[in-house]
Amino acid sequence: MDRLQKVLAHAGVASRRGSETLITSGRVKVNGAVVKELGTKVAKHDHIEVDGEPVEIEMPVYLLLYKPRQVVSTVHDDKKRKTVIDLLDSKISERVYPVGRLDYDTTGLLLLTNDGTLANELTHPKYEVDKKYVAKVQGIPTNDELKQLRKGVKIDGRMTAPAKSKLMSSDDKKKTAIVALTIHEGQNHQVKKMFQAVGHSVMKLKRETYAFLDLQGLQPGDYRHLTPEEVKELKKLIAKRQKR
């Protein structure tokens, strides 16, 4: 269940504040009864009318998906490849979409939602939401190269923001390494381009965390609903960044 003014705003009837005005002025009915209290909560099966016109309810949905390889992070694909939406079962009737995207051959944590406001905030670089990637790269990065990644490297004509980098392990015989890289930007192919900028091509890439969220308990292709506490924490994170 969710607050009536939030549901009206999500349905595009009016802004949150405008929806509150509609309610207090007696223009909203729930299951045939006029509702004027702003604390009223409604469920998906409730019938809502504004000025006698029915409102289609689509409650906010927040999903955490473990994206496998060879799946595209879009709702539809012209090439008929499998999409992340194809991984959801029939229980998800709402029209959700990915928050940002992961490359076709990249695995890991991907959020999906129908909450456009939160999706835009999470993907906007000014809110600096950390995303941790673990990459298998060709060659073994030196301390200087890892330091370059931390300071920022030039890709596509501009410097990346400072990042966190750590050598997790290396294989001297195969000349490969596992490196963790945490960034808060989301440029196209950014992680791969950052490693390329310091002379190491990416062989495998996985996003392990998004803010405080991780993949614990999930296998590739699995998903789960975020808990109300997790959604609240994400919104609190954005609110803190807005005050800076």
Secondary structure, DSSP 4 states (H G I P E B T S, - for coil): -EEHHHHHHHTTSS-HHHHHHHHHTT-EEETTEE---TT-EE-TT--EEETTEEE------EEEEEE-SS-BSSS--TT---BGGGGS-TT--S--EESS---TT-EEEEEEES-HHHHHHHH-GGG---EEEEEEEES---HHHHHHHHH--EETTEEPPP-EEEEEEEETTTTEEEEEEEES---TTHHHHHHHHTT--EEEEEEEEETTEE-TT--TT-EEEPPHHHHHHHHHHHHHHHT-
